[in-house]
Structures are given as C-alpha cells and as structure tokens.
Amino acid sequence: MNIPIQLPLNIQLRDDALFSNFFVGKNELLIETLKLFSQNIAEPFIYCYGEKGTGRSHLLQACCHLAFEKKHDAFYLSLKNFDELTPDIFNNLEQYELICIDDIECILDNAKWAEAFFHFYNRMRDNKTNMLISAHQSPQKLSCILPDLKSRLTSGLILEIQNLTDTQKIQVLKMRAENRGLFLSDDVANYLLNRFSRNMSDLFSIFETLDRASLATKRKLTIPFIKTIIF
C-alpha cells in the first residue's frame, strides 16, 4: 500500500523523537510493548496515559519512526489544536497499518468530534488497523460525551507512563546539555529543578532558552548567569 508518510494536516514528526532518545526510568515494559506494537506484533489497540512532561508525544512519534524503519505505514496526529482541524481528518485513516492519536481528551466533550472519532474507531477495528492513543489521564477518569466511545477507550491495553524521579530528571538535563556541547553541573541542575517546574516539558523549554543565551553570549551555564536570563 503506497500511502504518503505525511498528509496535509499531519504534524511533522520530530527527528529526535526516537526510542533511543527516551529516558526509560521505570517504563521498561511499556517501551518494549510499544516497540512490538510499532512492528505489528502486539496488542492492536493501546491506550497510553501520563502526566504532562512524561513524554507521551515523544513515545507516539517514536512508534511512527520505528514503524517507518520497519517498512510499515504509520500516521501521527495530535488533537491538542483540534479547533484548527475538521472532523473529516479521520476519513480513511483506517487504511494505515498504524495510527497514533495524541491528546485524545481534547475532543471527547465535543459532540461532533467525538462522534467522528467513534465511527473512525469502529472502522479501524473492522480494518484491523493498529491504534495507539494518548491522554493525560486513564480512560476511566476522562470526561466523554459519548458513553459508547468511553467504553471503546477502555477496551484495549491500558499503559501508564511512570514519571521520572528528581535524580533521573537531573540525569536527563545533564545528558541534553552534553549533547549540545554544554556542561551542566549538579548544582545548576538542582537549581533548575528546585526553582522552576519539575515538569520535564517545562524544564526542556527553560533549557532551550538558556542554551540559546549561552550560545549568544559565549557564557557557561552558571547560577548567576541563569538568574540574568530567567529573572
């Protein structure tokens, strides 16, 4: 089947959103399951959830990258900004071998979108398409305007992404700095963790700001320097 990798409204995959770039922590079994899923040798429907900053989008995109590597058709779609799309985005997606739908919670209280996704889910199941869905909560805790759709969401394998410990978050920040040719001391990493959000998405955003400032000023990442940039 020759389906293009990107459709007009599909979000481009980040080049660095790979399994090899994901700090596993306590998620060994989850990662192995998703790798098998990407190769069509696991549960056909997986619901994956975790708090903001646990790497949900990274993992969904990593599944697509691995699927492409193994010569499978795959499609990634984030519904975070669904108001910029139309529900017919789901039309014919069941033709892909693997579908990754990010931020499903964003559409569940919208009747038009929920119904469109409900019908897409049924087509996907009938077509034996593999689907991975992500959200910030378990399906049982989500608000959903369609009870039948909520029932569908609980029907597959449900996996929770475990958050990293503070020590592991510091390791991740130091690794990211090293990959950029920067040195991040334990003191500076602890300072970032204690002064700002412990959410990895927020920490990465802060690090990007500091990285650009360090490059522009040719200064090392020190606590006094960080104070001049952030405060």
PyMOL commands that set and color helices and strands:
alter all, ss='L'
color gray80, all
select helices_A, chain A and resi 19-21+28-38+56-69+82-84+87-90+93-95+104-106+111-126+139-141+147-153+166-179+186-195+200-217+223-230
alter helices_A, ss='H'
color red, helices_A
select strands_A, chain A and resi 45-49+74-78+98-102+130-135+157-160
alter strands_A, ss='S'
color yellow, strands_A
deselect
rebuild
show_as cartoon
